[in-house]
Amino acid sequence: MKKGEVKIDARQARQLIAAACAARKHAYAPYSKFRVGAALLSADGRVFAGCNVENASYGLTMCAERVALGNAIAHGAKRFVAIAVVYDARKKAVPCGACRQVLREFGEEILVLSATTRGTYTVHTVRELLPASFGPEQLGT
């Protein structure tokens, strides 16, 4: 394992995906009907859930990944290991560009488990999903 690289085992992955599935049930998606759930694993082992919340003014829609992240931040977590995202899709999907950038704020090595409702999933790091990204170090922080 390389420095900074994180891993989770199969049991943790299944638990995180199950938490994201549970969150997806609460999605508010009357326009797209595309329900998404996310579960974010903090470095201290806590799990924070989120679901997408659509709005009639489409640009104000909140993605499940960012809702989960906001939930985590509101509870004092700032270091993360992995996020599972479950999509209402037959084909595998990955987080949108905005969610990739927001996750990047907290680390390029965060694992992203992109899962379907059928239980299949892929694993990428934020770095793989958002190469040559912009982060806090560009601001000198």
C-alpha beads as a LAMMPS data file, in Angstrom:
LAMMPS data file: protein, C-alpha beads

141 atoms
140 bonds

1 atom types
1 bond types

-500.0 500.0 xlo xhi
-500.0 500.0 ylo yhi
-500.0 500.0 zlo zhi

Masses

1 110.0

Atoms # bond

1 1 1 0.000 0.000 0.000
2 1 1 1.383 3.399 -1.002
3 1 1 1.662 6.299 1.429
4 1 1 -1.710 8.016 1.706
5 1 1 -3.519 5.089 0.074
6 1 1 -6.550 3.786 1.939
7 1 1 -8.316 0.468 1.753
8 1 1 -11.479 -1.042 3.120
9 1 1 -12.333 -4.703 3.304
10 1 1 -15.266 -6.447 1.583
11 1 1 -17.368 -6.420 4.768
12 1 1 -16.907 -2.663 5.190
13 1 1 -17.735 -2.120 1.512
14 1 1 -20.975 -4.114 1.834
15 1 1 -21.960 -2.205 4.984
16 1 1 -21.270 1.145 3.353
17 1 1 -23.249 0.195 0.245
18 1 1 -26.133 -1.010 2.442
19 1 1 -26.163 2.343 4.249
20 1 1 -26.222 4.164 0.899
21 1 1 -29.114 1.927 -0.259
22 1 1 -31.050 2.820 2.887
23 1 1 -30.435 6.541 2.325
24 1 1 -31.533 6.259 -1.324
25 1 1 -35.022 5.272 -0.144
26 1 1 -35.417 8.809 1.227
27 1 1 -34.374 10.598 -1.960
28 1 1 -36.578 13.413 -3.156
29 1 1 -36.466 13.050 -6.936
30 1 1 -39.886 14.010 -8.359
31 1 1 -38.419 15.413 -11.584
32 1 1 -35.683 13.058 -12.701
33 1 1 -36.948 9.969 -10.840
34 1 1 -33.192 9.211 -10.482
35 1 1 -32.818 8.393 -6.798
36 1 1 -29.319 8.355 -5.310
37 1 1 -28.064 7.447 -1.850
38 1 1 -24.615 7.984 -0.382
39 1 1 -22.823 6.845 2.747
40 1 1 -19.550 8.445 3.770
41 1 1 -17.096 6.638 6.069
42 1 1 -15.064 8.946 8.293
43 1 1 -11.552 8.140 9.460
44 1 1 -12.897 7.534 12.972
45 1 1 -15.348 4.891 11.722
46 1 1 -18.573 6.886 11.705
47 1 1 -20.916 6.668 8.705
48 1 1 -22.853 9.666 7.434
49 1 1 -25.706 9.243 4.982
50 1 1 -27.210 11.487 2.348
51 1 1 -29.689 11.323 -0.514
52 1 1 -30.350 13.558 -3.474
53 1 1 -32.835 16.390 -2.980
54 1 1 -34.196 17.849 -6.211
55 1 1 -35.700 21.286 -6.651
56 1 1 -38.037 22.777 -9.256
57 1 1 -35.217 25.231 -9.910
58 1 1 -32.939 22.434 -11.162
59 1 1 -29.660 24.196 -10.380
60 1 1 -30.525 24.125 -6.678
61 1 1 -30.693 20.339 -6.576
62 1 1 -28.378 18.755 -3.991
63 1 1 -26.550 15.553 -4.854
64 1 1 -26.485 12.697 -2.347
65 1 1 -22.690 12.857 -2.068
66 1 1 -22.719 16.509 -1.018
67 1 1 -25.621 15.967 1.383
68 1 1 -23.658 13.146 3.069
69 1 1 -20.572 15.341 3.236
70 1 1 -22.529 18.233 4.742
71 1 1 -24.011 15.836 7.293
72 1 1 -20.507 14.656 8.218
73 1 1 -19.122 18.175 8.542
74 1 1 -22.126 19.186 10.675
75 1 1 -21.184 16.337 13.032
76 1 1 -17.524 17.350 13.259
77 1 1 -15.940 14.881 10.818
78 1 1 -13.338 16.217 8.416
79 1 1 -11.260 13.152 7.469
80 1 1 -12.739 10.468 5.245
81 1 1 -11.834 6.999 4.044
82 1 1 -14.568 6.083 1.557
83 1 1 -17.949 6.950 0.141
84 1 1 -20.457 4.528 -1.333
85 1 1 -22.921 5.915 -3.841
86 1 1 -25.898 3.851 -4.990
87 1 1 -27.652 4.849 -8.188
88 1 1 -31.040 3.991 -9.659
89 1 1 -29.384 2.752 -12.802
90 1 1 -28.859 -0.463 -14.700
91 1 1 -25.419 0.703 -15.774
92 1 1 -22.708 1.824 -13.405
93 1 1 -22.422 5.553 -12.808
94 1 1 -19.933 7.750 -10.969
95 1 1 -20.308 11.038 -9.062
96 1 1 -20.823 14.202 -11.083
97 1 1 -17.962 16.658 -11.541
98 1 1 -19.183 18.970 -8.784
99 1 1 -19.279 16.109 -6.275
100 1 1 -15.834 14.954 -7.355
101 1 1 -14.459 18.426 -6.683
102 1 1 -16.165 18.693 -3.297
103 1 1 -14.818 15.263 -2.271
104 1 1 -11.370 16.343 -3.511
105 1 1 -11.370 19.099 -0.902
106 1 1 -11.000 16.358 1.704
107 1 1 -8.518 14.099 -0.043
108 1 1 -7.494 12.550 -3.313
109 1 1 -7.238 9.058 -1.811
110 1 1 -10.851 8.795 -0.652
111 1 1 -12.293 5.609 -2.113
112 1 1 -15.438 5.999 -4.209
113 1 1 -17.616 2.890 -4.396
114 1 1 -20.075 3.403 -7.252
115 1 1 -22.849 0.840 -6.901
116 1 1 -26.025 -0.115 -8.714
117 1 1 -29.223 -1.145 -6.977
118 1 1 -28.398 -4.683 -8.114
119 1 1 -25.315 -4.720 -5.878
120 1 1 -22.530 -4.511 -8.450
121 1 1 -19.939 -1.838 -7.819
122 1 1 -16.633 -0.387 -8.904
123 1 1 -13.990 1.273 -6.754
124 1 1 -11.961 4.344 -7.727
125 1 1 -10.065 6.974 -5.801
126 1 1 -11.034 10.617 -6.072
127 1 1 -7.667 11.116 -7.802
128 1 1 -8.634 8.613 -10.517
129 1 1 -12.008 10.296 -11.040
130 1 1 -10.585 13.829 -11.004
131 1 1 -6.991 13.810 -12.280
132 1 1 -4.927 17.020 -12.245
133 1 1 -7.380 18.473 -9.758
134 1 1 -7.455 21.792 -7.930
135 1 1 -7.162 21.587 -4.145
136 1 1 -6.318 23.484 -0.997
137 1 1 -2.572 23.229 -1.667
138 1 1 -2.986 25.502 -4.714
139 1 1 -4.188 28.185 -2.330
140 1 1 -1.115 27.796 -0.140
141 1 1 -3.107 26.341 2.767

Bonds

1 1 1 2
2 1 2 3
3 1 3 4
4 1 4 5
5 1 5 6
6 1 6 7
7 1 7 8
8 1 8 9
9 1 9 10
10 1 10 11
11 1 11 12
12 1 12 13
13 1 13 14
14 1 14 15
15 1 15 16
16 1 16 17
17 1 17 18
18 1 18 19
19 1 19 20
20 1 20 21
21 1 21 22
22 1 22 23
23 1 23 24
24 1 24 25
25 1 25 26
26 1 26 27
27 1 27 28
28 1 28 29
29 1 29 30
30 1 30 31
31 1 31 32
32 1 32 33
33 1 33 34
34 1 34 35
35 1 35 36
36 1 36 37
37 1 37 38
38 1 38 39
39 1 39 40
40 1 40 41
41 1 41 42
42 1 42 43
43 1 43 44
44 1 44 45
45 1 45 46
46 1 46 47
47 1 47 48
48 1 48 49
49 1 49 50
50 1 50 51
51 1 51 52
52 1 52 53
53 1 53 54
54 1 54 55
55 1 55 56
56 1 56 57
57 1 57 58
58 1 58 59
59 1 59 60
60 1 60 61
61 1 61 62
62 1 62 63
63 1 63 64
64 1 64 65
65 1 65 66
66 1 66 67
67 1 67 68
68 1 68 69
69 1 69 70
70 1 70 71
71 1 71 72
72 1 72 73
73 1 73 74
74 1 74 75
75 1 75 76
76 1 76 77
77 1 77 78
78 1 78 79
79 1 79 80
80 1 80 81
81 1 81 82
82 1 82 83
83 1 83 84
84 1 84 85
85 1 85 86
86 1 86 87
87 1 87 88
88 1 88 89
89 1 89 90
90 1 90 91
91 1 91 92
92 1 92 93
93 1 93 94
94 1 94 95
95 1 95 96
96 1 96 97
97 1 97 98
98 1 98 99
99 1 99 100
100 1 100 101
101 1 101 102
102 1 102 103
103 1 103 104
104 1 104 105
105 1 105 106
106 1 106 107
107 1 107 108
108 1 108 109
109 1 109 110
110 1 110 111
111 1 111 112
112 1 112 113
113 1 113 114
114 1 114 115
115 1 115 116
116 1 116 117
117 1 117 118
118 1 118 119
119 1 119 120
120 1 120 121
121 1 121 122
122 1 122 123
123 1 123 124
124 1 124 125
125 1 125 126
126 1 126 127
127 1 127 128
128 1 128 129
129 1 129 130
130 1 130 131
131 1 131 132
132 1 132 133
133 1 133 134
134 1 134 135
135 1 135 136
136 1 136 137
137 1 137 138
138 1 138 139
139 1 139 140
140 1 140 141
